[in-house]
Amino acid sequence: MAAVTPTTVTIEGGGRRLTLDAESPLHLDRAYAATSHSAQGLTCDRAFINGESFSRTTQRDVYYVAISRARHETEIFTNDAGQLAKAVNRHEDKTTALDIGMESTRPWRSYEQAQTTESRHEIGARLK
């Protein structure tokens, strides 16, 4: 979206610029916006991704789903391109209440990950 005035909407992308008359109805495809989770398993021709470097949902698995939806082109919009790579490299395990205290018994987790998680649980227990 390059510009919006009371009478026009201007869109830019891929070296092209298109100005539309906002006073007449515009044909837009439905489902023009979706979350990565709801788009999982779907394919489209083009995808626009809002990748915020500060968001807790900007993680490796969510990012992969988002960038792999488009057949031809994906454009990523972010608040900080330098920090986005670090944010996308994050990986947070999903846990349940039953997992608390069981981290050291998971063979697929590194020792450091288990120690960090267990330390957080021990601190939380002492605060109660």
C-alpha positions as CSV (number, residue, x, y, z in Angstrom):
1,M,0.0,0.0,0.0
2,A,1.8,3.1,-1.1
3,A,-0.9,5.8,-0.6
4,V,-4.6,6.2,0.3
5,T,-6.5,9.4,-0.5
6,P,-10.3,10.0,-0.3
7,T,-10.6,9.2,-4.0
8,T,-7.7,6.8,-4.8
9,V,-5.8,3.8,-3.5
10,T,-2.2,3.4,-4.7
11,I,-0.4,0.0,-4.5
12,E,3.2,-0.6,-5.2
13,G,5.2,-3.8,-5.5
14,G,7.6,-5.7,-7.8
15,G,8.6,-2.5,-9.6
16,R,4.9,-1.8,-10.5
17,R,2.6,1.0,-9.3
18,L,-1.2,0.9,-9.6
19,T,-3.6,3.6,-8.7
20,L,-7.2,2.6,-8.2
21,D,-10.3,4.7,-8.1
22,A,-11.7,4.4,-4.6
23,E,-15.0,5.9,-5.4
24,S,-16.1,2.8,-7.4
25,P,-16.4,-0.7,-5.9
26,L,-13.2,-2.6,-6.1
27,H,-13.1,-6.4,-6.7
28,L,-10.9,-8.0,-4.0
29,D,-10.5,-11.7,-3.4
30,R,-11.8,-12.8,-0.1
31,A,-9.5,-14.2,2.5
32,Y,-6.9,-11.5,1.6
33,A,-5.5,-11.8,5.1
34,A,-5.0,-14.9,7.2
35,T,-2.8,-16.1,10.1
36,S,0.0,-18.5,9.3
37,H,-1.8,-21.1,11.4
38,S,-5.1,-20.8,9.4
39,A,-3.1,-20.8,6.1
40,Q,-1.3,-24.0,6.9
41,G,-2.0,-26.5,4.1
42,L,-3.1,-23.7,1.7
43,T,-1.4,-22.4,-1.4
44,C,-1.7,-19.0,-3.1
45,D,0.0,-17.2,-5.9
46,R,1.4,-14.4,-3.9
47,A,1.9,-13.9,-0.1
48,F,2.6,-10.8,2.0
49,I,4.0,-11.5,5.4
50,N,4.0,-9.1,8.4
51,G,7.1,-10.3,10.3
52,E,7.6,-8.2,13.4
53,S,11.0,-8.8,15.1
54,F,9.5,-8.2,18.6
55,S,6.5,-10.6,18.3
56,R,6.6,-13.8,20.3
57,T,4.8,-15.5,17.4
58,T,7.7,-14.8,15.0
59,Q,9.5,-18.1,15.4
60,R,11.1,-20.7,13.1
61,D,8.0,-23.0,12.6
62,V,5.5,-20.2,12.1
63,Y,7.8,-18.3,9.7
64,Y,8.3,-21.5,7.6
65,V,4.6,-22.0,7.3
66,A,4.2,-18.3,6.3
67,I,6.9,-18.2,3.6
68,S,6.0,-21.5,2.1
69,R,2.4,-20.6,1.2
70,A,3.1,-18.8,-2.1
71,R,3.5,-20.4,-5.5
72,H,5.3,-17.5,-7.2
73,E,6.1,-14.6,-4.9
74,T,6.4,-13.8,-1.2
75,E,7.0,-10.3,0.2
76,I,8.0,-9.8,3.8
77,F,7.3,-6.5,5.7
78,T,9.1,-6.0,9.0
79,N,9.9,-3.3,11.5
80,D,13.6,-4.3,11.6
81,A,15.2,-6.5,8.9
82,G,18.4,-6.9,11.0
83,Q,16.5,-8.3,14.0
84,L,14.1,-10.4,12.0
85,A,16.7,-13.1,11.3
86,K,17.3,-13.5,15.1
87,A,13.5,-13.6,15.8
88,V,12.9,-16.2,13.1
89,N,15.6,-18.4,14.5
90,R,13.8,-18.7,17.9
91,H,12.3,-22.0,18.8
92,E,10.0,-22.5,21.8
93,D,8.9,-25.9,22.8
94,K,5.2,-26.3,23.5
95,T,4.7,-27.6,27.0
96,T,1.8,-28.7,29.1
97,A,1.3,-28.8,32.9
98,L,2.3,-32.5,32.8
99,D,5.7,-31.5,31.4
100,I,6.8,-29.5,34.4
101,G,9.7,-31.2,36.1
102,M,10.0,-33.7,33.2
103,E,12.5,-31.7,31.1
104,S,15.6,-33.8,32.0
105,T,13.8,-37.0,30.9
106,R,13.3,-35.8,27.4
107,P,16.2,-37.3,25.3
108,W,15.6,-34.8,22.4
109,R,16.4,-31.7,24.5
110,S,19.9,-30.6,25.2
111,Y,21.2,-30.6,28.7
112,E,21.4,-26.7,28.6
113,Q,17.8,-26.4,27.6
114,A,16.7,-28.7,30.4
115,Q,18.7,-26.9,33.0
116,T,17.4,-23.5,32.0
117,T,13.8,-24.7,32.1
118,E,14.2,-26.6,35.4
119,S,15.8,-23.5,36.9
120,R,12.8,-21.4,36.0
121,H,10.5,-23.9,37.5
122,E,12.6,-24.1,40.7
123,I,12.5,-20.3,41.1
124,G,8.8,-20.3,40.5
125,A,8.3,-22.9,43.2
126,R,10.4,-21.0,45.7
127,L,8.4,-17.8,45.1
128,K,5.1,-19.5,46.1
